[in-house]
Amino acid sequence: MRRRNALLHIRTAVLAFAMLGGAAQAADQEVVLVPNRVIYPGETIALSSLKEITLKPGKVRPDAVATLADELDGRIAKRTLLPGRYVPITALREAWLVDRGASVQVVFASGPLMISAAAVTLEPGAAGDVVKVRNLDSGKVFTGTVMADGSIRVGAI
């Protein structure tokens, strides 16, 4: 009997804390960014094309959406983004560091050995992307990782 009463008190306390937590979240109204005009695929998102909205009390921002300035500014839209709607993270990509057909420096480094060659990219890529390139001297096609400086790093096969 005592155990049953103790469990009832614990459940009541947990429920009270949950309700207080929900009230605190409702009091803190979240401000999010959404497009203020249609943003088309391939367009760079600028802060001027976004507007701030305050969520209604009790409304929670979905997890898989970008609503902060650092998540949106300078990113590229992969699909049409509509005004007043949340922007799914999957609808954004980083800006390309190398475009298709660009001349790039390809670097292989292993310990003290460093080999570099000129190549042409066969597909665009952002930093960290794996892209196909063609060696200008041999014509061989291989893959490499785009580095932050725009060069391509390759490894041993």
N, C-alpha and C positions, 0 to 999 in steps of 0.2 A: 504494500500500500504506500509506504514512504517513497519507494523507488518510483512508483507511478506519479506521485505528486512532484517529485524532483524532476522527472522528465517533462511534466507539464509546465513547470516553471522555466526549465531550460528552453523549451520550444517557444514559450511566450516571450522570453528575453531575446531569443534569436529573431523572432518575428518583429519585435519592437526595434531592434537594431537595423534590420533590413528596411523597415519603413522609414526610420530616421535617415538612413543612407539615401533612400530614394528621394526624400524631401530635400536633402542637401543638394542632390544632383539637379532637381527641378529648380532650385533657387539659383544655381549657377547656370545661367543661360549661355549656351555655346554660340560663338560667332564663327561662321564658316564662309568660304568663298565659293561662288558659283559663276558661270559665265553670264555676262549681261547682254550678249549678242550671240549669234550663231558663229561657231568656230569650226572651220572646215578642215578635213584631213590634210595633213602636211603643213598646216599653219602653226607658227610659233605662238605659244600662249604668252601674252604680256599681262602685267598687272592691270593695265588700263582696260582690258577686255573682261575683267572680273569685277564682281560686286560682293560686298559683305552682306550677309543676311544673319539674323539672329533666330536660332531655332526656338520654336514654341516650348513653353515649360512642359517637361515630361517627354519631349521628343529626343531621341538619341540618334546621333550620326551613325550611318552604317559603317561597317569596318572596311570594306573594300573600295572606298572612295577617297579621292584626294581633295582636301578642303583647306589646306594651309598654303600660304604663299610660297614657301620653299619647296612644296610638292608640285606646284603648278607653274611657277614663273620660269620661262625659258624652255619648257618641255615642248614637244611636238605632238599635236593631236593625230592619233591614228585613225580616228573616225569622227563623224560630225558630232559636235557637242552643242546641246541646245540650251538656250537661256533659262536660268532659274533651276536647272537640274543639276544634281550631283554629277561629278566627273569620276567615272570608274578608273581605277589605277591601270586597268588593262587597256584603257583608251589612250594612254600616254606612252611616249618613248623619249629617250634622250636625243639630243641633236647629233647628227652624224659628224664625226671628226674627219672621216675620209669618205669621199663620194666615189661612185662607180666611175672607173676610167681615170682616176687620179694617179699621178706618179708618186710612189712612196719609197722610202728606204726600208729594206727588209734586213733585220739583224738576227744573227744566231750567236749566242754567247754561251760558252761552257768553260767555266774557270777562267784561265788567262786567254783562251782562244776566243776571238771575236771576228765573225765574218759578216760583211754587209754587201748588199747587192741592190740594184734598182729593179723595181717591179711596178706593175700596174694593177690596181684593184679591180676585181671582177664584180664586186658587190659593195654597197656602202656599209659603214659600221661606226658604232660609237665606242668609246673606251671600254675595253674588256670583251668586246664582241669578237668572235672567230669569223674571219672572212677569207674568201678565196682570192689569191693573187697569182699573176703570171710573171715569171722572171723574164726581163727584157732580153737578156743574152741567150738563154737556152730555150725559152718558150714553155718551160715546164710550169704546170699549174699546181699549187700547193696551198695549204691553209696556214694562217697565222693569227695571232691575237693583236688587236689594235691597242696601242699604248696611248697614254695621255698626251704625248707630244706628237701624235699622228703617225709614228713609225709603226712597223709591223714586226712583232717578235715571233720567231719560229723556234721550234724545238726539234730534237732528234726523233726520228721515227723508230 
